[in-house]
């Protein structure tokens, strides 16, 4: 079964749409249904929300403990997509105490997606997610624990941010929605890719510290804002800039012309250390670039994209000349998959539809279907001064995303807390909506939140209930109800079998002509030469002979991922190759 095999079970997204319609219908038909029960729940909820520090801790611990509790049904994910292995390479490298790795001998056989081979062997991505994975491995023995902890911190930070913009009860609600829709089942927690939780944490710190600092310019708020900016600079710097530019403009305007501007001495005390922290973070990023890519001004992505990619990241750019690819599967991805996406958006007729699709993809991830109805109150939100600043951040984000070729929901993760604040403010307006004098809006909010909980339960038991979860590769990025399922299992089984064998192993991978580029198997540890199992791509007979000669102390295997089940057999050696191994 390939990663894109169709399934015929009922879609959980379809169930979500159905529950949303039912909730709206009941709200109009029976607006006072369950009012006593809901009132008692809300009173208890409000008591907790008023204790703001406890509310933040409750959100973080809920995300942590619930995800651990459901491990029997939603186990620790296996790596299975290109980005997973790239980020894991970064995490393993940092965990070993290095910033990068030397280019391995015979590196042409080890080329893979989203990994730079020269000038050094390392993930092409920004380092924040790799640091999180390394922390999980060093402190707790597994990289995924790092993702779990940073996701719990993200949910807590969203609650903390919302407390600065909304009443405490709504801030607590927003934090718990983040737990349910992102912290338990999304691809941010169920893969190793993207670093969405890291970037969302950084954005929440920046946006949560901003109004607090302007109200009371204390050192701790300045430090939290600076930490958030450093996190953004090392995870999603482009989108981080889109967020931080309006933040810095508001701060500058407040310092220069604000009515409540504090004394210069107070400002210096509150900003000196945060500014030093920012400078240190930028300097470290420059040093990282120097060590990994050879130049402090060469950012992640650049070397890898210049080596392999044809498609540019921005729509006004022209495609690059096609490089010489040593492996057909890599050419298919960069020239086939990526260039096809670019051609759709790089035209007057395709630009608008593709950007509408981007917006829809983002909305489905962050709100799903069940949280869309409150947006009928968007006009009232636009007239509401409480979240004006957050609303003014949105046009810059929209422009910034419209000129990018690609959009996956974690790209806009720095704005996660802002999305929640705007959505919750719309929900507040919906709650007081009384068409015909009936509490329809209040009932709708209560029933939609109930539907969220029901959907979480259905997702938890999706496999025994035969619900279809998001497929791979496209829909998985869009839906909150992500389900990696069996993905990654075939490769993990083959690797486990090779690990159990005595001696060192060399696995040469051979793909069929119709192999999916999203199901690549050739990924290796940071220290390839000393690895128990080395994964290599099959090349020409002369190249293979050179590989076998260099690794003559290893048992050589042929791995065929496209067989059912995946094939593992001794590599068929020619006479010359047999001699080369002696």
LOKEVEX-7514 format. One record per residue (C-alpha): y, x, z; residue in three letters. Coordinates in pm, whole numbers, plus 50000, padded with zeros to 5 digits. Each point is the difference from the previous one (the first is absolute). Layout:
YXZALA
...
This chain:
500005000050000UNK
503315015749894UNK
503264996450192UNK
501264974449751UNK
496904978049986UNK
500884963050010UNK
499054978150293UNK
499434962750005UNK
500744990750361UNK
502954978750106UNK
503225020150009UNK
501645004450339UNK
503364999749822UNK
499144965649864UNK
499074988650351UNK
503355013250124UNK
501804979549737UNK
498034969150098UNK
500735004250371UNK
503685004249922UNK
500094967449806UNK
498144982150280UNK
502425013650262UNK
503014987749802UNK
498434965949942UNK
499194995250370UNK
503515011450097UNK
501504972249789UNK
497404973650083UNK
499365007050371UNK
502915021650120UNK
499234993950370UNK
496325009049978UNK
498925022550290UNK
503535002650137UNK
498825003150361UNK
497585028449929UNK
502495018949786UNK
502734996250263UNK
497825015150273UNK
499045029249774UNK
503635006349910UNK
501104999850365UNK
497435026550091UNK
500965019249690UNK
503684999150095UNK
499295013150352UNK
498305030649855UNK
502695004849735UNK
502785001450260UNK
498375031250148UNK
500895020149693UNK
498365033150086UNK
496784982250093UNK
500174979949678UNK
500215032049791UNK
497065015250189UNK
498034967849961UNK
500435000449623UNK
498925036349970UNK
496984995950227UNK
498994967849824UNK
499945018049665UNK
498015028850148UNK
497474980750207UNK
499394971849752UNK
499285024549718UNK
497585018950223UNK
498374967250110UNK
499264989149643UNK
498445033249895UNK
496494984549989UNK
501204976349727UNK
502715022249848UNK
498725035650044UNK
501905032349950UNK
500675001549625UNK
498415025249769UNK
502265018749758UNK
499564985749652UNK
503195002449795UNK
501875029649861UNK
502784999650258UNK
497524998250290UNK
498525033849917UNK
503385015749929UNK
501394989750339UNK
496775010450173UNK
500335034349841UNK
503475002750155UNK
498714988150337UNK
497085024450002UNK
502295028449893UNK
502494993350281UNK
497164995450249UNK
498765034949912UNK
503425014450089UNK
501195006249643UNK
502734984349788UNK
498105005549676UNK
496985017549847UNK
499595027549742UNK
499024989649652UNK
496195000549994UNK
497995021149760UNK
498754979249703UNK
502724974550081UNK
499714983549658UNK
496734984350115UNK
501674986150313UNK
503094984149846UNK
500574965150128UNK
502534972050025UNK
503135003050217UNK
499065035850093UNK
501875031549902UNK
497865030149915UNK
502735025549922UNK
501965017550144UNK
497934988550299UNK
497224974950060UNK
501434970050185UNK
500794962949990UNK
502954992149777UNK
501454975250251UNK
502615002850272UNK
498475013050323UNK
500604972650261UNK
496774980949935UNK
498055032550000UNK
501465009150339UNK
498884966250135UNK
496485005349868UNK
499915035250143UNK
501054987150342UNK
497214974549992UNK
497435026449911UNK
501175026350250UNK
500614976850295UNK
497304973649950UNK
497505014449753UNK
500744976749707UNK
502914997349758UNK
500034961950005UNK
500954999450368UNK
503315015249899UNK
500634971049764UNK
498974975350270UNK
502445014650251UNK
502945002649761UNK
499394964249884UNK
500094988050362UNK
503245019550048UNK
501374984249683UNK
499324964850129UNK
501615008450334UNK
503005015649822UNK
500454968949786UNK
500154978950316UNK
502495024550153UNK
502134999449685UNK
499994962049989UNK
501194998350361UNK
503245016249883UNK
500574973749731UNK
498384967650121UNK
499334981550328UNK
497115015150200UNK
497544971749929UNK
500375004249627UNK
499745037750029UNK
496684996650181UNK
498794975349738UNK
500935024349724UNK
498125028350167UNK
496864978950033UNK
500254988449638UNK
500105036849903UNK
496845005850203UNK
498194971349831UNK
501135005149643UNK
500275038049982UNK
498485015950308UNK
496514985149978UNK
498954994249640UNK
502445014749746UNK
499345031049793UNK
502455018550226UNK
497334999950272UNK
496864996949784UNK
500575030049773UNK
501415035050047UNK
502594995149728UNK
503684994249963UNK
501335007350346UNK
501454964950020UNK
499774998550379UNK
501765033650036UNK
502894990249774UNK
500324965550159UNK
500145016750342UNK
502835022549882UNK
501944970849854UNK
499594979350317UNK
501315028650214UNK
503095004049780UNK
500804962949984UNK
499234994250367UNK
502185028950116UNK
503004991049780UNK
501364969250184UNK
499045014450338UNK
501875032349929UNK
503094981349881UNK
499944978450311UNK
499375028850241UNK
500025034949839UNK
497355016450213UNK
498035031349923UNK
496624982449997UNK
501094976349724UNK
501375028649794UNK
496755019250042UNK
497884969949904UNK
502104994949689UNK
499675036749909UNK
496234999350058UNK
499784969749771UNK
501965018049730UNK
497795031050025UNK
496904978049975UNK
501434983849687UNK
500945033949851UNK
496415012050040UNK
498284968149885UNK
502064978549756UNK
503285018849946UNK
501204980949694UNK
499664965950163UNK
501165015650327UNK
503255010049830UNK
500434964449874UNK
499774988750363UNK
502005027750164UNK
502974999549761UNK
501274965850119UNK
499195009950360UNK
502125031449971UNK
502804980949828UNK
500154974850285UNK
499905027950259UNK
502785019349825UNK
502164969049972UNK
499444992250367UNK
500865035550109UNK
503135001749786UNK
501354964650030UNK
497914981450257UNK
501844980050265UNK
497485009850265UNK
499785036349897UNK
499215021550306UNK
501825031750096UNK
499345030949789UNK
498405017450299UNK
497494971650040UNK
499185000549628UNK
499435037449998UNK
497684997650298UNK
498014972349833UNK
499795015249650UNK
499735037950039UNK
496285001150082UNK
499054973449740UNK
501885019549731UNK
498185031850098UNK
496724981249981UNK
500864987949650UNK
500885035149886UNK
496775013450150UNK
497984973149823UNK
501605007549664UNK
499535037550053UNK
496314995050084UNK
499554979249685UNK
501565028249797UNK
497655025150162UNK
497054977549926UNK
501044997749634UNK
500315037849987UNK
496545005750141UNK
498264973549791UNK
501935000249672UNK
501695034050004UNK
503614988050025UNK
501844982050285UNK
501744978249741UNK
496794989549827UNK
499004966850161UNK
496514985450021UNK
498854981549686UNK
501985022349762UNK
497455027249929UNK
497064976049974UNK
501874975449775UNK
501265028149778UNK
496445013149967UNK
498124967849930UNK
502204969549950UNK
501414985749680UNK
501714969950157UNK
503375005750171UNK
500884983450329UNK
503254984549874UNK
500304974849721UNK
502845016949813UNK
498015032149953UNK
497855007249697UNK
496295007950032UNK
499165036750028UNK
497955018349737UNK
496304995850065UNK
498565030850174UNK
496615014749924UNK
497484982150221UNK
496765017250091UNK
498374967550114UNK
499844966949815UNK
500204979050317UNK
503355015550086UNK
501394994449652UNK
498934963650016UNK
501924994950324UNK
503225017749906UNK
500174990749633UNK
498134967050013UNK
500704982450330UNK
503405014250097UNK
501535001149653UNK
498944964249934UNK
501934989150311UNK
503055019649888UNK
499944985349649UNK
500104964950146UNK
503165006150202UNK
501685024449760UNK
501284973049766UNK
502674973150000UNK
497384972749982UNK
497785014650271UNK
502555012750252UNK
500854966650160UNK
496454985350012UNK
498595032150145UNK
502665001250270UNK
499364963650086UNK
496355009850035UNK
501015028750230UNK
501924975850224UNK
497094975850005UNK
497605027850092UNK
502215010850289UNK
500494964450125UNK
496284992649993UNK
499325030650211UNK
502774996150258UNK
500024962250035UNK
496924987249825UNK
500174963449908UNK
500094986050351UNK
503335016450092UNK
501844990549682UNK
501114964250095UNK
502715011650246UNK
501815015749706UNK
501224965349905UNK
502625007550268UNK
501175031549825UNK
503394984549914UNK
500684994850371UNK
498865035450074UNK
502455013449743UNK
502814982450187UNK
498775013150337UNK
501835030950128UNK
497115010650224UNK
498055017449723UNK
502795006149750UNK
499525037650003UNK
496274996949932UNK
500694976249713UNK
502485024549852UNK
497275026650001UNK
497884979249765UNK
502065003849676UNK
499805037950028UNK
496244997750052UNK
499594976549704UNK
501995022949770UNK
498135030450124UNK
496614984049943UNK
500874984849664UNK
500595034349846UNK
496645013450122UNK
496994996949773UNK
497554991650277UNK
500124978950314UNK
497304998350264UNK
500934982150327UNK
500035031750211UNK
502785013649778UNK
502404975850170UNK
498485004350345UNK
503265014250147UNK
501464964949962UNK
497114982250176UNK
501944992450319UNK
502954987449792UNK
497714976349809UNK
498674986550329UNK
503484995150145UNK
501214980549697UNK
496824979249987UNK
500144992050371UNK
503654990149975UNK
499044976049722UNK
497264987050229UNK
502564994350277UNK
502084978749766UNK
496904981449884UNK
499044992350361UNK
503194979650058UNK
499744981749667UNK
499664962550063UNK
499904979749680UNK
500304963350089UNK
500435009550365UNK
496365011450026UNK
499065035350127UNK
498375008949671UNK
501245035950003UNK
498725006750351UNK
496614985749910UNK
499875020449683UNK
500705032650183UNK
497384992350263UNK
497354990349745UNK
500685029849775UNK
499535023450297UNK
496784981850083UNK
498895004949641UNK
500675037450034UNK
497655001950298UNK
497354979449819UNK
500255023049697UNK
499535030450224UNK
496794984950137UNK
498784991349650UNK
500735035349882UNK
498075014350293UNK
496914980349901UNK
500665001349626UNK
496705016549912UNK
497664975750179UNK
502194970949885UNK
499855013049640UNK
503755001949949UNK
501185022049719UNK
502425027150112UNK
502485019449791UNK
498415018549712UNK
500625035749895UNK
502075015549854UNK
502924976049943UNK
499764970450237UNK
499025021950294UNK
503505013750019UNK
501564965549995UNK
498074980750260UNK
500135002750375UNK
496364989050017UNK
498675032849868UNK
496275006250005UNK
498645034449902UNK
496464986750047UNK
497415022449842UNK
502545022449829UNK
499455036750072UNK
496434994350117UNK
498135014449697UNK
501865033150013UNK
499695001850379UNK
496244994149975UNK
499545027549743UNK
502155024250201UNK
498074991650319UNK
496725006949823UNK
501255033849878UNK
501375008850344UNK
496534995050151UNK
498375025249766UNK
499565036150108UNK
502345025349847UNK
503154995449793UNK
500234974249723UNK
501934997149673UNK
500354964649861UNK
501014998749633UNK
501304965649908UNK
499344984249663UNK
501704967149911UNK
499034974649737UNK
502384992049715UNK
501194967750164UNK
500525014350350UNK
502874985150203UNK
502765025250061UNK
500594984450343UNK
496535009950119UNK
500215037749992UNK
497465020750195UNK
501275035649962UNK
501855007750322UNK
499495029450231UNK
500905013850341UNK
502915024450040UNK
497705030650010UNK
497874993049697UNK
498115033049999UNK
498674995350354UNK
499204962849969UNK
496454988150048UNK
500364977849692UNK
502255007949704UNK
500854973149746UNK
500695012249646UNK
500644984749660UNK
497615006549717UNK
501675018949716UNK
498795019249697UNK
496745019350015UNK
501895033150017UNK
502224987550282UNK
497034986050188UNK
498155032949962UNK
502965018450152UNK
500104975250290UNK
496295004150067UNK
500285037649986UNK
502765000150259UNK
498174975950232UNK
496545014549942UNK
499154997050371UNK
500174961949985UNK
497534973249904UNK
501434982149697UNK
499864962149961UNK
500984975649729UNK
501834969550135UNK
500374969649773UNK
502194973950175UNK
499624974049725UNK
496254995750039UNK
498804971450221UNK
499485013450259UNK
501995032149960UNK
497805027649865UNK
499285032450186UNK
497595024549838UNK
499605037649957UNK
502425012449736UNK
498185006249670UNK
500475036849933UNK
499825016549661UNK
498305033549969UNK
503365017750010UNK
501064980850309UNK
496725008350172UNK
500625036749937UNK
503604996250121UNK
498834986950336UNK
497705029150066UNK
